[in-house]
Amino acid sequence: MQDHLSNQSRQAVVLLSGGLDSMVSAALAKEAGFAVNALTIDYNQRHRREIDAARTIAEELGAQRHVVLPLDLRRFGGSALTDDIDVPKGGVGADIPVTYVPARNLVFLSLTLAWAETVGAKDIFIGVNALDYSGYPDCRPEFISAFENIATLATKVGAEGNAFSIHAPLQYMSKAEIASEAHRLGLDAGMSWSCYDPQPDGRACGLCDSCRLRKAGFEQAGLVDPTDYAA
């Protein structure tokens, strides 16, 4: 994986979910001098808060373009985020949880790659993390490295002798380090949304894996998490 970023202004496509990690990843791309093209996949997840958050973040970061691409993964189901399955609230466990959306990052990165080739971007940013996360297999460094190779093999750009770089700047950061990085970058963490199960009153549940990891990260970093939690 290539992580040597140029300060020259050039195009990058950033996968922007609206969560804390993707927000920090996008801001790091901008800090490195890239023109940010933000891609948000509206996969018909059970809540819309992340999509709204992504729009806010893209505007705040001055994204050159922000595409919200519809992709109805509820037609497949198989996840607590796309099916009528309860979001687990018992804490982060050792097994892959039912909030895992089958092959989501593989699908999303493929779409990101397609847009990157279209706009002439050879750099793609994704906010995956392999330390404080829920154990999703498509967040592992091995997957990111393998996809970088696939990106070159699968495209016209690659066939012409050019390579894509998949940047995962948060790959080896703890959630506390990510919260600290958001603070260093001057980001309003309240723009991002992490909860898998927003409550009817609009607050984050506070008990799902994502809420627990986020809360612990801010606490360990000694920072205030602006999220309003129900629990």
Secondary structure as GFF3:
##gff-version 3
##sequence-region A 1 231
A	DSSP	beta_strand	10	15	.	.	.	ID=ss1
A	DSSP	alpha_helix	20	31	.	.	.	ID=ss2
A	DSSP	beta_strand	34	42	.	.	.	ID=ss3
A	DSSP	alpha_helix	49	60	.	.	.	ID=ss4
A	DSSP	beta_strand	65	70	.	.	.	ID=ss5
A	DSSP	three_ten_helix	73	75	.	.	.	ID=ss6
A	DSSP	alpha_helix	104	119	.	.	.	ID=ss7
A	DSSP	beta_strand	123	125	.	.	.	ID=ss8
A	DSSP	three_ten_helix	137	139	.	.	.	ID=ss9
A	DSSP	alpha_helix	141	153	.	.	.	ID=ss10
A	DSSP	alpha_helix	156	159	.	.	.	ID=ss11
A	DSSP	beta_strand	165	167	.	.	.	ID=ss12
A	DSSP	alpha_helix	175	184	.	.	.	ID=ss13
A	DSSP	three_ten_helix	189	191	.	.	.	ID=ss14
A	DSSP	alpha_helix	209	221	.	.	.	ID=ss15
###
